[in-house]
Amino acid sequence: MPPLPANGTVGFNGSTRASQPAPAVLRATAVLGALEHDAPAAVSLAELSRRLQAAKASLSHVLDALVDAGFVRRAGGGFVLGRRLVELGGAYLAGVDQVGEFAALTRNLPVASRETVQLSTMVGREVVYLARHDGMQPLRLGTEVGMRFPATCTATGKAMLATLDDAEIASMFAGYEMPRRTTRSIANLDELLADLERARQRGYAMDDEEANEGIVCIGLVVPTAPGDEPFGVSVTILKSRLDEAYQAQLVADLRTLAASVAHPLGSVSRAGHQASSPPGRPRTATSTP
């Protein structure tokens, strides 16, 4: 489901039913999206009714069906997401080759394996984390598997955005207020376009204390065929531990990882040999946390 609007509401009233082929399904996804927005806090029926602009009686039937199916559970006088969604998420991840290869490949990276390495994809204007490797320097990032972060604040998000034309990016972010997690977060479209051009020039994207203070991320895109789901890999490190030489080693490992995840049966060594960086725009050369 696409991200909720800035005010956290989803249109849900009868005026759209005639043009929608499956209104009941749309109602259910709207409820799940609203619960995701507030997770892990429970949301009351009254609040869901207000936010989704739907009658309580109609919502109650939808919630009863979702509870029976295990997608939602009752908690604290309201509703939260249910365990069945974890099972579906696991089934999705099991079917994504890139996720299956990620763990083994990351463990064999000579340098980056010591750090926090993540695999993500992009949904709308957000990054969704699919897998994570914690090295010898685990960090508290708040980026567990399944969580979303604004793409403009993350290395992998910016890496994946950098594969798009500026016109596409401008259209994507038109009228959008960019979330600012720190004082260094990108605040507007001009800043974003300038940052993405820097990423294209160097072949990787960076989050320099833009998602979390004191923490830097380096991201690269996993090579994919046109039209395929985008993926990015990233390494995260305390800024105080990063110098130019170590950064170069981490970038080399990420390039190996990105190429290996894309072509697990190819010639790229799992022992950490550096993959060459593709020329031109970094659809295959950038990523983020």
LINPE-V582717 format. One record per backbone hydrogen bond with DSSP energy under -1.0 kcal/mol. NH is the residue of the N-H (numbers start at 1). CO is the residue of the C=O. Records with the same first field share a line. If there is no record, write none. Layout:
NH = CO  CO
//
This chain:
8 = 5
16 = 13
17 = 14
20 = 17
26 = 22
27 = 23
28 = 24
29 = 25
30 = 26
31 = 27
32 = 28
33 = 29
34 = 30
35 = 31
36 = 32
37 = 33
38 = 34
39 = 35
41 = 38
43 = 79
48 = 44
49 = 45
50 = 46
51 = 47
52 = 48
54 = 49
59 = 55
60 = 56
61 = 57
62 = 58
63 = 59
64 = 60
65 = 61
66 = 62
67 = 63
68 = 64
69 = 65
70 = 67
71 = 66
72 = 66
73 = 80
75 = 78
78 = 75
79 = 43
80 = 73
82 = 71
84 = 70
85 = 82
86 = 83
87 = 83
88 = 84
89 = 85
90 = 86
91 = 87
92 = 88
93 = 89
94 = 90
96 = 93
100 = 96
101 = 97
102 = 98
105 = 101
106 = 102
107 = 103
109 = 106
114 = 111
115 = 112
116 = 236
117 = 133
118 = 234
119 = 131
120 = 232
121 = 128
123 = 126
126 = 123
127 = 149
128 = 121
129 = 147
130 = 119
131 = 119
133 = 117
137 = 114
146 = 129
147 = 144
149 = 127
151 = 125
153 = 150
154 = 151
158 = 154
159 = 155
160 = 156
161 = 157
162 = 158
163 = 160
164 = 161
169 = 165
170 = 166
171 = 167
172 = 168
173 = 169
176 = 173
185 = 182
192 = 188
193 = 189
194 = 190
195 = 191
196 = 192
197 = 193
198 = 194
199 = 195
200 = 196
201 = 197
202 = 198
203 = 199
205 = 219
207 = 217
209 = 207  215
215 = 212
216 = 237
217 = 207
218 = 235
219 = 205
220 = 233
222 = 231
228 = 225
232 = 120
233 = 220
234 = 118
235 = 218
236 = 116
237 = 216
239 = 214
241 = 238
242 = 239
247 = 243
248 = 244
249 = 245
250 = 246
251 = 247
252 = 248
253 = 249
254 = 250
255 = 251
256 = 252
257 = 253
258 = 254
259 = 255
260 = 256
261 = 257
262 = 258
263 = 259
266 = 263
283 = 281
286 = 282
287 = 219  220
//
